[in-house]
Amino acid sequence: MSLSQVIIPLFTHLLPVLFFVYMGVDVLLRNPGKVEHRLVSAIILCCMLLFMEEYVRNLLPIEYSPTLAAAWFSTVGIMIPGLGFHLFIKLARLKEKMPRIVYPYFFYLPAIIILINLLVDDSIISANEFYQEGLWKVPVYNQSYYIAMISSNVINFLYMIPLAKGRAKAGTRELKAIYNQLILGVTLSTLCNMVFGLIDYGSSLPPYPYLYGCVVWCFILRHTMKTYDFLNFMDKRYEKLFNLNPAAIMLVDLQGNIKEANPSAKQFFDSIGLEQANFYATLHDDFKNRIQAREAIANCEMTIWNEKKGGTF
């Protein structure tokens, strides 16, 4: 192995790996408990694993390439569409229209394809022939390769459906701009797949050059996050309405525990000495029973006992 075969992959494959690691950690740390953050991090992790596989494959003898392409490269690639659809459906707020048995399990059906690919015929959806040319171990553009590439492009076009529906439902200019950025990212990624995935460039480019579309997509994703903070966009809008509302608003569970209270509610109830533990104690039994029965309550008045002043409020 020549020195160039060792050094050049450091720039062509390991630098993108470091980029994806930074992206994935940054997104996850923003809010590790939020589903959207975990999904974006998982997609970025998959992109990182694709580049890592190519780095490892080009360092090993060529006879290992079919096995790595099937067991590693194809397996990771198959998982990305499910994660992507899960993310876009959730961002577009379309999950409410889907049966509970479908969402989100439907998006992970590709795992079945992975098992079939590994157990039955590991060359069905991956390149199974490679040849050495220059620095690279290049896949043969045969039937299996084109099936995988065409399927990938079809899936990219299908991404546009939930994004277009989300943009159509967007009620603000900022939200429309978010969907426009996401659609731009998918469009550029699809173009990369078509230009660099369906044409055989031989050894003039690294194998699977369409992978660099992942870098473009994640760059746009990062730009959108920094500009609009889209993963928290809707939550922040409601949080502002919740906190700035002059009316006292509280979220109370069926056991009477106060889960959330806006500043107006905290100020109001602080003045009467209300404790979270005895919230139900301040209510009439009829009012409490209606809450626990989840009945509609509107235009109701109630009297609250003021512990501090020893009277009603």
Secondary structure as UniProt FT lines:
FT   HELIX           3..9
FT   HELIX           10..14
FT   HELIX           15..30
FT   TURN            32..33
FT   HELIX           35..59
FT   HELIX           62..64
FT   HELIX           65..68
FT   HELIX           69..73
FT   HELIX           74..91
FT   TURN            92..93
FT   HELIX           95..97
FT   TURN            100..104
FT   HELIX           105..108
FT   HELIX           110..119
FT   TURN            122..123
FT   STRAND          130..133
FT   TURN            134..135
FT   STRAND          136..139
FT   HELIX           143..169
FT   HELIX           173..197
FT   TURN            202..203
FT   HELIX           209..211
FT   HELIX           212..228
FT   HELIX           230..232
FT   HELIX           233..244
FT   STRAND          250..252
FT   TURN            254..255
FT   STRAND          258..261
FT   HELIX           263..270
FT   TURN            271..273
FT   HELIX           276..278
FT   HELIX           280..282
FT   HELIX           285..292
FT   TURN            293..294
FT   STRAND          305..306
FT   TURN            307..310
FT   STRAND          311..312
//
